[in-house]
Amino acid sequence: MTHSEGDGQVPQPRAPRLPGPGWLPDPSRMDLERFWNGTSWTARTRDIVSKLERVPLGYPGETEGRNSRGRLSQGRRSRQKQGGGFAGFLTFVLVALLVVGGAGYLGALPSWVPWPAEFVRSMPTGPAVAYPVFGSNDTVTYLARNLVAQEPEIDVTWIQASGRDVRTVVQDAMDEAMLQNPYAFVNGWNMSIGTARVRVEPKYTYSAAEAERRRVATASAVAAIVATPAVAQASDTRAKVKAIHDAVLRAATYDKAAGAAIAAGVTSAASPEVAQSQQAYGILVAGTAVCTGYAMAFQALAQASGLQSVVVTGVATSGVTTGGHAWNRVLVGGQWLVVDTTWDDATDARLGTDYLMISSQDPLMKTRTVDMDWVVDADVGMYGG
């Protein structure tokens, strides 16, 4: 003890200053911080690295049980240590259960881990829509429903959980969903892959209101054609296919301006005229489109008439010109036959029939090379190879 100089007075001892409220290193755990309320420790703790607060699991009272020097008595320290060990074990068990359960639900557990199939996440059903949708499998149909409904995000987490390569599966299925569904207006998409969720983010051609206007107009035109005697009273499948083929040709004029723009590299995303030229709306409502619009119009009419039809894409050669092309295959008498309304519309003087219900092996088809973008690769054989 020291004395003040000059007056011989002995200074009074100062009370120790306590830290203000806040997070401080836990006195018993180096991996934790504990909240100090300004006068005593509380039961609140958090991880010293992540700063995530933990659920209190019975930390002893702030001051209760301390001896005269402010320290926990030996018995209380032993009980705290035992309780902390049990709490840590319980936390580990709970976390392990959550991790295993989550992985099992997502289908991400190793094959040797037993997990009931009924507890694995399955494919959602997708929204209900008022328009026909086409898909060679359930995944494509699910995507098509979402595209027609113009959902901003489409959950595809279950695909990754199944162990398949989600990028490959989604690319294949989206190509088909976008091409085979006349009531979906999409010009691209992105995919977001997270640790627990995978989603597709479509890029829609139109606002929801404009897209619905076009769907209504297209569906009305389809209904009017399907109700004509030539289609409604067709004696058999062949007669119905010809009636639909002829209806497309009567409604259509080839859009030469859009065709030239496409040949120059203009995309649907960059040009409203090019976008419309790819739609059934272009043929059935606006009266003009390019080959994809012709094929989509035939597809919409075939679906509404109860026929089985698909749009086929590839490369076609006409004289010295080679370029992308689209046409249809339709099921007639158990055989998938070609219908190409675009090339049958070569002249306004007559309704061409050169490409009406011909075999894929017909000599006329030697000018065509079919690509793999129009249907899921594994399902190509379902539509005539």
TORLO-201145 format. One record per residue (C-alpha): x, y, z; residue number from 1. Coordinates in pm, whole numbers, m for minus. Example, Ala and Ser with C-alpha at 12.3 -4.5 7.8 and 13.67 -1.06 7.14 Angstrom:
<numars>
{x=1230 | y=m450 | z=780 | pos=1}
{x=1367 | y=m106 | z=714 | pos=2}
</numars>
This chain:
<numars>
{x=0 | y=0 | z=0 | pos=1}
{x=132 | y=347 | z=m88 | pos=2}
{x=68 | y=682 | z=78 | pos=3}
{x=m22 | y=1009 | z=m87 | pos=4}
{x=265 | y=1249 | z=m83 | pos=5}
{x=239 | y=1554 | z=141 | pos=6}
{x=m78 | y=1487 | z=338 | pos=7}
{x=m9 | y=1147 | z=502 | pos=8}
{x=m358 | y=1027 | z=403 | pos=9}
{x=m415 | y=661 | z=316 | pos=10}
{x=m630 | y=638 | z=m7 | pos=11}
{x=m947 | y=439 | z=3 | pos=12}
{x=m947 | y=123 | z=m215 | pos=13}
{x=m1150 | y=162 | z=m540 | pos=14}
{x=m1426 | y=m81 | z=m634 | pos=15}
{x=m1322 | y=m282 | z=m943 | pos=16}
{x=m1483 | y=m161 | z=m1269 | pos=17}
{x=m1699 | y=m426 | z=m1440 | pos=18}
{x=m1720 | y=m445 | z=m1820 | pos=19}
{x=m2032 | y=m313 | z=m1989 | pos=20}
{x=m2298 | y=m548 | z=m2134 | pos=21}
{x=m2189 | y=m748 | z=m2437 | pos=22}
{x=m2040 | y=m1072 | z=m2573 | pos=23}
{x=m1719 | y=m1179 | z=m2394 | pos=24}
{x=m1505 | y=m1496 | z=m2403 | pos=25}
{x=m1678 | y=m1772 | z=m2209 | pos=26}
{x=m1492 | y=m1837 | z=m1880 | pos=27}
{x=m1525 | y=m2216 | z=m1918 | pos=28}
{x=m1531 | y=m2280 | z=m2299 | pos=29}
{x=m1265 | y=m2149 | z=m2535 | pos=30}
{x=m1489 | y=m2211 | z=m2838 | pos=31}
{x=m1775 | y=m1997 | z=m2708 | pos=32}
{x=m1862 | y=m1642 | z=m2620 | pos=33}
{x=m2111 | y=m1572 | z=m2339 | pos=34}
{x=m2329 | y=m1265 | z=m2292 | pos=35}
{x=m2236 | y=m1045 | z=m1993 | pos=36}
{x=m2529 | y=m828 | z=m1877 | pos=37}
{x=m2310 | y=m575 | z=m1702 | pos=38}
{x=m2324 | y=m737 | z=m1360 | pos=39}
{x=m2325 | y=m1113 | z=m1420 | pos=40}
{x=m2304 | y=m1387 | z=m1684 | pos=41}
{x=m2627 | y=m1490 | z=m1864 | pos=42}
{x=m2724 | y=m1824 | z=m2015 | pos=43}
{x=m2680 | y=m1694 | z=m2373 | pos=44}
{x=m2383 | y=m1833 | z=m2567 | pos=45}
{x=m2266 | y=m1824 | z=m2926 | pos=46}
{x=m1994 | y=m1983 | z=m3137 | pos=47}
{x=m1677 | y=m1773 | z=m3121 | pos=48}
{x=m1613 | y=m1814 | z=m3498 | pos=49}
{x=m1956 | y=m1820 | z=m3670 | pos=50}
{x=m2119 | y=m1592 | z=m3408 | pos=51}
{x=m2432 | y=m1813 | z=m3423 | pos=52}
{x=m2615 | y=m1805 | z=m3092 | pos=53}
{x=m2686 | y=m2138 | z=m2927 | pos=54}
{x=m3001 | y=m2249 | z=m2750 | pos=55}
{x=m2943 | y=m2234 | z=m2370 | pos=56}
{x=m2921 | y=m2580 | z=m2220 | pos=57}
{x=m2934 | y=m2519 | z=m1847 | pos=58}
{x=m2640 | y=m2291 | z=m1767 | pos=59}
{x=m2624 | y=m2235 | z=m1388 | pos=60}
{x=m2766 | y=m1913 | z=m1240 | pos=61}
{x=m2553 | y=m1602 | z=m1285 | pos=62}
{x=m2456 | y=m1556 | z=m919 | pos=63}
{x=m2628 | y=m1836 | z=m739 | pos=64}
{x=m2390 | y=m2099 | z=m597 | pos=65}
{x=m2078 | y=m1880 | z=m597 | pos=66}
{x=m1847 | y=m1862 | z=m293 | pos=67}
{x=m1736 | y=m1546 | z=m118 | pos=68}
{x=m1468 | y=m1479 | z=m385 | pos=69}
{x=m1724 | y=m1487 | z=m667 | pos=70}
{x=m1615 | y=m1829 | z=m794 | pos=71}
{x=m1832 | y=m2132 | z=m841 | pos=72}
{x=m1797 | y=m2386 | z=m565 | pos=73}
{x=m1621 | y=m2710 | z=m655 | pos=74}
{x=m1943 | y=m2913 | z=m649 | pos=75}
{x=m2121 | y=m2668 | z=m875 | pos=76}
{x=m1826 | y=m2661 | z=m1118 | pos=77}
{x=m1838 | y=m3041 | z=m1142 | pos=78}
{x=m2211 | y=m3039 | z=m1215 | pos=79}
{x=m2164 | y=m2769 | z=m1478 | pos=80}
{x=m1890 | y=m2969 | z=m1649 | pos=81}
{x=m2104 | y=m3283 | z=m1649 | pos=82}
{x=m2408 | y=m3093 | z=m1774 | pos=83}
{x=m2204 | y=m2923 | z=m2046 | pos=84}
{x=m2075 | y=m3258 | z=m2169 | pos=85}
{x=m2425 | y=m3402 | z=m2190 | pos=86}
{x=m2554 | y=m3089 | z=m2363 | pos=87}
{x=m2275 | y=m3111 | z=m2620 | pos=88}
{x=m2352 | y=m3476 | z=m2686 | pos=89}
{x=m2723 | y=m3400 | z=m2720 | pos=90}
{x=m2649 | y=m3118 | z=m2963 | pos=91}
{x=m2429 | y=m3348 | z=m3172 | pos=92}
{x=m2704 | y=m3613 | z=m3187 | pos=93}
{x=m2966 | y=m3358 | z=m3290 | pos=94}
{x=m2745 | y=m3212 | z=m3562 | pos=95}
{x=m2657 | y=m3560 | z=m3690 | pos=96}
{x=m3025 | y=m3653 | z=m3708 | pos=97}
{x=m3106 | y=m3335 | z=m3897 | pos=98}
{x=m2822 | y=m3389 | z=m4145 | pos=99}
{x=m2908 | y=m3754 | z=m4210 | pos=100}
{x=m3280 | y=m3679 | z=m4231 | pos=101}
{x=m3227 | y=m3391 | z=m4471 | pos=102}
{x=m2993 | y=m3594 | z=m4691 | pos=103}
{x=m3236 | y=m3884 | z=m4689 | pos=104}
{x=m3527 | y=m3658 | z=m4788 | pos=105}
{x=m3323 | y=m3515 | z=m5074 | pos=106}
{x=m3210 | y=m3864 | z=m5181 | pos=107}
{x=m2846 | y=m3774 | z=m5122 | pos=108}
{x=m2749 | y=m4058 | z=m4887 | pos=109}
{x=m2500 | y=m4322 | z=m5006 | pos=110}
{x=m2662 | y=m4635 | z=m5148 | pos=111}
{x=m2543 | y=m4845 | z=m4853 | pos=112}
{x=m2736 | y=m4631 | z=m4602 | pos=113}
{x=m3087 | y=m4776 | z=m4550 | pos=114}
{x=m3355 | y=m4513 | z=m4606 | pos=115}
{x=m3727 | y=m4573 | z=m4683 | pos=116}
{x=m3812 | y=m4474 | z=m5039 | pos=117}
{x=m4138 | y=m4316 | z=m4927 | pos=118}
{x=m3940 | y=m4059 | z=m4728 | pos=119}
{x=m3738 | y=m3939 | z=m5029 | pos=120}
{x=m3852 | y=m3615 | z=m5190 | pos=121}
{x=m4043 | y=m3677 | z=m5511 | pos=122}
{x=m4119 | y=m3461 | z=m5812 | pos=123}
{x=m4384 | y=m3193 | z=m5749 | pos=124}
{x=m4698 | y=m3199 | z=m5965 | pos=125}
{x=m4669 | y=m2841 | z=m6087 | pos=126}
{x=m4950 | y=m2587 | z=m6130 | pos=127}
{x=m5282 | y=m2670 | z=m6296 | pos=128}
{x=m5323 | y=m2493 | z=m6632 | pos=129}
{x=m5617 | y=m2447 | z=m6866 | pos=130}
{x=m5425 | y=m2537 | z=m7183 | pos=131}
{x=m5292 | y=m2864 | z=m7326 | pos=132}
{x=m4934 | y=m2952 | z=m7229 | pos=133}
{x=m4709 | y=m3208 | z=m7394 | pos=134}
{x=m4423 | y=m3409 | z=m7249 | pos=135}
{x=m4261 | y=m3738 | z=m7340 | pos=136}
{x=m4204 | y=m3798 | z=m6966 | pos=137}
{x=m4325 | y=m3660 | z=m6633 | pos=138}
{x=m4031 | y=m3421 | z=m6595 | pos=139}
{x=m4105 | y=m3251 | z=m6927 | pos=140}
{x=m4477 | y=m3231 | z=m6846 | pos=141}
{x=m4398 | y=m3077 | z=m6507 | pos=142}
{x=m4174 | y=m2815 | z=m6668 | pos=143}
{x=m4432 | y=m2746 | z=m6940 | pos=144}
{x=m4705 | y=m2676 | z=m6682 | pos=145}
{x=m4481 | y=m2426 | z=m6508 | pos=146}
{x=m4386 | y=m2258 | z=m6836 | pos=147}
{x=m4747 | y=m2219 | z=m6948 | pos=148}
{x=m4832 | y=m2079 | z=m6603 | pos=149}
{x=m4531 | y=m1842 | z=m6636 | pos=150}
{x=m4393 | y=m1936 | z=m6297 | pos=151}
{x=m4086 | y=m1718 | z=m6220 | pos=152}
{x=m3901 | y=m2012 | z=m6060 | pos=153}
{x=m3936 | y=m2387 | z=m6114 | pos=154}
{x=m3813 | y=m2618 | z=m5838 | pos=155}
{x=m3609 | y=m2909 | z=m5980 | pos=156}
{x=m3428 | y=m3009 | z=m5661 | pos=157}
{x=m3551 | y=m3366 | z=m5680 | pos=158}
{x=m3355 | y=m3422 | z=m6004 | pos=159}
{x=m3023 | y=m3352 | z=m5835 | pos=160}
{x=m3131 | y=m3555 | z=m5532 | pos=161}
{x=m3191 | y=m3857 | z=m5759 | pos=162}
{x=m2819 | y=m3870 | z=m5836 | pos=163}
{x=m2856 | y=m3766 | z=m6201 | pos=164}
{x=m2663 | y=m3477 | z=m6352 | pos=165}
{x=m2914 | y=m3200 | z=m6302 | pos=166}
{x=m2772 | y=m2974 | z=m6575 | pos=167}
{x=m2796 | y=m3243 | z=m6842 | pos=168}
{x=m3145 | y=m3358 | z=m6740 | pos=169}
{x=m3285 | y=m3005 | z=m6723 | pos=170}
{x=m3128 | y=m2898 | z=m7054 | pos=171}
{x=m3275 | y=m3201 | z=m7231 | pos=172}
{x=m3620 | y=m3161 | z=m7074 | pos=173}
{x=m3640 | y=m2783 | z=m7120 | pos=174}
{x=m3554 | y=m2812 | z=m7492 | pos=175}
{x=m3852 | y=m3042 | z=m7536 | pos=176}
{x=m4090 | y=m2846 | z=m7312 | pos=177}
{x=m4019 | y=m2520 | z=m7495 | pos=178}
{x=m4056 | y=m2667 | z=m7845 | pos=179}
{x=m4351 | y=m2902 | z=m7804 | pos=180}
{x=m4589 | y=m2668 | z=m7619 | pos=181}
{x=m4759 | y=m2401 | z=m7833 | pos=182}
{x=m4899 | y=m2219 | z=m7530 | pos=183}
{x=m4561 | y=m2157 | z=m7363 | pos=184}
{x=m4380 | y=m1836 | z=m7458 | pos=185}
{x=m4019 | y=m1870 | z=m7348 | pos=186}
{x=m3696 | y=m1750 | z=m7511 | pos=187}
{x=m3439 | y=m1881 | z=m7264 | pos=188}
{x=m3368 | y=m1978 | z=m6904 | pos=189}
{x=m3109 | y=m1989 | z=m6629 | pos=190}
{x=m3053 | y=m2244 | z=m6355 | pos=191}
{x=m2955 | y=m2176 | z=m5994 | pos=192}
{x=m2794 | y=m2463 | z=m5802 | pos=193}
{x=m2775 | y=m2429 | z=m5423 | pos=194}
{x=m2683 | y=m2672 | z=m5148 | pos=195}
{x=m3046 | y=m2757 | z=m5070 | pos=196}
{x=m3243 | y=m2626 | z=m5368 | pos=197}
{x=m3210 | y=m2622 | z=m5747 | pos=198}
{x=m3438 | y=m2404 | z=m5954 | pos=199}
{x=m3493 | y=m2306 | z=m6317 | pos=200}
{x=m3554 | y=m1937 | z=m6387 | pos=201}
{x=m3727 | y=m1903 | z=m6728 | pos=202}
{x=m3698 | y=m1593 | z=m6945 | pos=203}
{x=m4048 | y=m1530 | z=m7072 | pos=204}
{x=m4111 | y=m1358 | z=m7405 | pos=205}
{x=m4409 | y=m1157 | z=m7282 | pos=206}
{x=m4563 | y=m1023 | z=m6965 | pos=207}
{x=m4816 | y=m1252 | z=m6796 | pos=208}
{x=m5105 | y=m1045 | z=m6934 | pos=209}
{x=m4976 | y=m1039 | z=m7293 | pos=210}
{x=m4889 | y=m1408 | z=m7284 | pos=211}
{x=m5241 | y=m1493 | z=m7167 | pos=212}
{x=m5391 | y=m1274 | z=m7442 | pos=213}
{x=m5194 | y=m1471 | z=m7699 | pos=214}
{x=m5292 | y=m1802 | z=m7543 | pos=215}
{x=m5661 | y=m1709 | z=m7550 | pos=216}
{x=m5641 | y=m1591 | z=m7912 | pos=217}
{x=m5454 | y=m1905 | z=m8019 | pos=218}
{x=m5693 | y=m2137 | z=m7835 | pos=219}
{x=m5994 | y=m1961 | z=m7991 | pos=220}
{x=m5851 | y=m2002 | z=m8341 | pos=221}
{x=m5775 | y=m2368 | z=m8269 | pos=222}
{x=m6129 | y=m2431 | z=m8142 | pos=223}
{x=m6281 | y=m2269 | z=m8451 | pos=224}
{x=m6079 | y=m2488 | z=m8689 | pos=225}
{x=m6137 | y=m2807 | z=m8490 | pos=226}
{x=m6512 | y=m2736 | z=m8500 | pos=227}
{x=m6522 | y=m2717 | z=m8883 | pos=228}
{x=m6692 | y=m3011 | z=m9055 | pos=229}
{x=m6369 | y=m3109 | z=m9233 | pos=230}
{x=m6201 | y=m3179 | z=m8898 | pos=231}
{x=m6492 | y=m3260 | z=m8667 | pos=232}
{x=m6655 | y=m3500 | z=m8915 | pos=233}
{x=m6338 | y=m3655 | z=m9058 | pos=234}
{x=m6402 | y=m4021 | z=m9136 | pos=235}
{x=m6069 | y=m4146 | z=m9000 | pos=236}
{x=m5727 | y=m4037 | z=m8877 | pos=237}
{x=m5587 | y=m3981 | z=m9226 | pos=238}
{x=m5879 | y=m3757 | z=m9320 | pos=239}
{x=m5840 | y=m3558 | z=m8998 | pos=240}
{x=m5466 | y=m3511 | z=m9051 | pos=241}
{x=m5528 | y=m3383 | z=m9405 | pos=242}
{x=m5800 | y=m3146 | z=m9285 | pos=243}
{x=m5565 | y=m2997 | z=m9023 | pos=244}
{x=m5279 | y=m2978 | z=m9274 | pos=245}
{x=m5502 | y=m2791 | z=m9520 | pos=246}
{x=m5633 | y=m2556 | z=m9251 | pos=247}
{x=m5277 | y=m2453 | z=m9163 | pos=248}
{x=m5195 | y=m2387 | z=m9529 | pos=249}
{x=m5511 | y=m2177 | z=m9576 | pos=250}
{x=m5428 | y=m1967 | z=m9270 | pos=251}
{x=m5058 | y=m1923 | z=m9343 | pos=252}
{x=m4823 | y=m1711 | z=m9544 | pos=253}
{x=m4452 | y=m1767 | z=m9499 | pos=254}
{x=m4289 | y=m1476 | z=m9314 | pos=255}
{x=m3999 | y=m1396 | z=m9546 | pos=256}
{x=m3884 | y=m1094 | z=m9341 | pos=257}
{x=m3857 | y=m1300 | z=m9023 | pos=258}
{x=m3688 | y=m1580 | z=m9217 | pos=259}
{x=m3423 | y=m1338 | z=m9346 | pos=260}
{x=m3370 | y=m1198 | z=m8996 | pos=261}
{x=m3322 | y=m1548 | z=m8854 | pos=262}
{x=m3075 | y=m1632 | z=m9130 | pos=263}
{x=m2884 | y=m1317 | z=m9034 | pos=264}
{x=m2860 | y=m1434 | z=m8672 | pos=265}
{x=m3143 | y=m1234 | z=m8512 | pos=266}
{x=m3291 | y=m1418 | z=m8213 | pos=267}
{x=m3638 | y=m1432 | z=m8061 | pos=268}
{x=m3508 | y=m1247 | z=m7756 | pos=269}
{x=m3390 | y=m959 | z=m7976 | pos=270}
{x=m3685 | y=m926 | z=m8213 | pos=271}
{x=m4063 | y=m941 | z=m8144 | pos=272}
{x=m4120 | y=m1029 | z=m8511 | pos=273}
{x=m3880 | y=m1323 | z=m8494 | pos=274}
{x=m4036 | y=m1438 | z=m8165 | pos=275}
{x=m4387 | y=m1437 | z=m8314 | pos=276}
{x=m4267 | y=m1620 | z=m8625 | pos=277}
{x=m4187 | y=m1921 | z=m8401 | pos=278}
{x=m4539 | y=m1944 | z=m8257 | pos=279}
{x=m4869 | y=m2110 | z=m8346 | pos=280}
{x=m5010 | y=m1762 | z=m8278 | pos=281}
{x=m4814 | y=m1635 | z=m8578 | pos=282}
{x=m4994 | y=m1873 | z=m8817 | pos=283}
{x=m5339 | y=m1905 | z=m8659 | pos=284}
{x=m5391 | y=m1543 | z=m8546 | pos=285}
{x=m5144 | y=m1316 | z=m8727 | pos=286}
{x=m5143 | y=m1529 | z=m9044 | pos=287}
{x=m4768 | y=m1544 | z=m9099 | pos=288}
{x=m4467 | y=m1726 | z=m8950 | pos=289}
{x=m4167 | y=m1939 | z=m9041 | pos=290}
{x=m4133 | y=m2318 | z=m9024 | pos=291}
{x=m4145 | y=m2347 | z=m8645 | pos=292}
{x=m4468 | y=m2146 | z=m8640 | pos=293}
{x=m4620 | y=m2379 | z=m8902 | pos=294}
{x=m4517 | y=m2686 | z=m8701 | pos=295}
{x=m4645 | y=m2537 | z=m8374 | pos=296}
{x=m4979 | y=m2454 | z=m8536 | pos=297}
{x=m5015 | y=m2811 | z=m8662 | pos=298}
{x=m4918 | y=m2936 | z=m8315 | pos=299}
{x=m5183 | y=m2723 | z=m8142 | pos=300}
{x=m5455 | y=m2837 | z=m8383 | pos=301}
{x=m5350 | y=m3203 | z=m8362 | pos=302}
{x=m5354 | y=m3197 | z=m7981 | pos=303}
{x=m5700 | y=m3040 | z=m7976 | pos=304}
{x=m5828 | y=m3299 | z=m8226 | pos=305}
{x=m5710 | y=m3599 | z=m8028 | pos=306}
{x=m5419 | y=m3683 | z=m8258 | pos=307}
{x=m5069 | y=m3772 | z=m8140 | pos=308}
{x=m4820 | y=m3533 | z=m8293 | pos=309}
{x=m4471 | y=m3397 | z=m8225 | pos=310}
{x=m4261 | y=m3115 | z=m8363 | pos=311}
{x=m3932 | y=m3235 | z=m8516 | pos=312}
{x=m3629 | y=m3014 | z=m8576 | pos=313}
{x=m3315 | y=m3052 | z=m8782 | pos=314}
{x=m3142 | y=m2924 | z=m9094 | pos=315}
{x=m3297 | y=m2916 | z=m9442 | pos=316}
{x=m3143 | y=m2852 | z=m9782 | pos=317}
{x=m3340 | y=m2677 | z=m10057 | pos=318}
{x=m3137 | y=m2641 | z=m10375 | pos=319}
{x=m2815 | y=m2475 | z=m10263 | pos=320}
{x=m2962 | y=m2345 | z=m9937 | pos=321}
{x=m2917 | y=m2531 | z=m9608 | pos=322}
{x=m3062 | y=m2420 | z=m9276 | pos=323}
{x=m3252 | y=m2512 | z=m8963 | pos=324}
{x=m3601 | y=m2645 | z=m9018 | pos=325}
{x=m3903 | y=m2775 | z=m8826 | pos=326}
{x=m4184 | y=m3010 | z=m8927 | pos=327}
{x=m4416 | y=m3265 | z=m8766 | pos=328}
{x=m4462 | y=m3635 | z=m8717 | pos=329}
{x=m4812 | y=m3765 | z=m8657 | pos=330}
{x=m4925 | y=m4113 | z=m8555 | pos=331}
{x=m5141 | y=m4269 | z=m8829 | pos=332}
{x=m5236 | y=m4636 | z=m8819 | pos=333}
{x=m4960 | y=m4716 | z=m8571 | pos=334}
{x=m4690 | y=m4547 | z=m8780 | pos=335}
{x=m4524 | y=m4211 | z=m8728 | pos=336}
{x=m4554 | y=m4021 | z=m9059 | pos=337}
{x=m4407 | y=m3688 | z=m9166 | pos=338}
{x=m4619 | y=m3377 | z=m9222 | pos=339}
{x=m4435 | y=m3065 | z=m9342 | pos=340}
{x=m4687 | y=m2784 | z=m9386 | pos=341}
{x=m4412 | y=m2530 | z=m9457 | pos=342}
{x=m4280 | y=m2705 | z=m9766 | pos=343}
{x=m4634 | y=m2788 | z=m9882 | pos=344}
{x=m4707 | y=m2413 | z=m9870 | pos=345}
{x=m4458 | y=m2340 | z=m10148 | pos=346}
{x=m4722 | y=m2178 | z=m10366 | pos=347}
{x=m5046 | y=m1991 | z=m10304 | pos=348}
{x=m5202 | y=m2143 | z=m10615 | pos=349}
{x=m5268 | y=m2483 | z=m10457 | pos=350}
{x=m5255 | y=m2675 | z=m10132 | pos=351}
{x=m4943 | y=m2888 | z=m10165 | pos=352}
{x=m4946 | y=m3249 | z=m10053 | pos=353}
{x=m4593 | y=m3364 | z=m10131 | pos=354}
{x=m4504 | y=m3376 | z=m9759 | pos=355}
{x=m4840 | y=m3497 | z=m9629 | pos=356}
{x=m4813 | y=m3823 | z=m9431 | pos=357}
{x=m4497 | y=m3961 | z=m9589 | pos=358}
{x=m4247 | y=m4200 | z=m9432 | pos=359}
{x=m3927 | y=m4071 | z=m9275 | pos=360}
{x=m3750 | y=m4299 | z=m9526 | pos=361}
{x=m3924 | y=m4139 | z=m9826 | pos=362}
{x=m3676 | y=m4013 | z=m10090 | pos=363}
{x=m3801 | y=m3658 | z=m10028 | pos=364}
{x=m3666 | y=m3682 | z=m9673 | pos=365}
{x=m3309 | y=m3734 | z=m9794 | pos=366}
{x=m3279 | y=m3356 | z=m9775 | pos=367}
{x=m3334 | y=m3368 | z=m9396 | pos=368}
{x=m3107 | y=m3439 | z=m9101 | pos=369}
{x=m3288 | y=m3472 | z=m8770 | pos=370}
{x=m3121 | y=m3324 | z=m8461 | pos=371}
{x=m3162 | y=m3425 | z=m8093 | pos=372}
{x=m3318 | y=m3104 | z=m7959 | pos=373}
{x=m3688 | y=m3166 | z=m8011 | pos=374}
{x=m3748 | y=m3442 | z=m7755 | pos=375}
{x=m3564 | y=m3593 | z=m7459 | pos=376}
{x=m3278 | y=m3800 | z=m7602 | pos=377}
{x=m3388 | y=m4122 | z=m7433 | pos=378}
{x=m3739 | y=m4089 | z=m7582 | pos=379}
{x=m3655 | y=m4025 | z=m7949 | pos=380}
{x=m3745 | y=m4385 | z=m8036 | pos=381}
{x=m4102 | y=m4330 | z=m7914 | pos=382}
{x=m4173 | y=m4110 | z=m8217 | pos=383}
{x=m4035 | y=m4306 | z=m8505 | pos=384}
{x=m3663 | y=m4288 | z=m8431 | pos=385}
</numars>
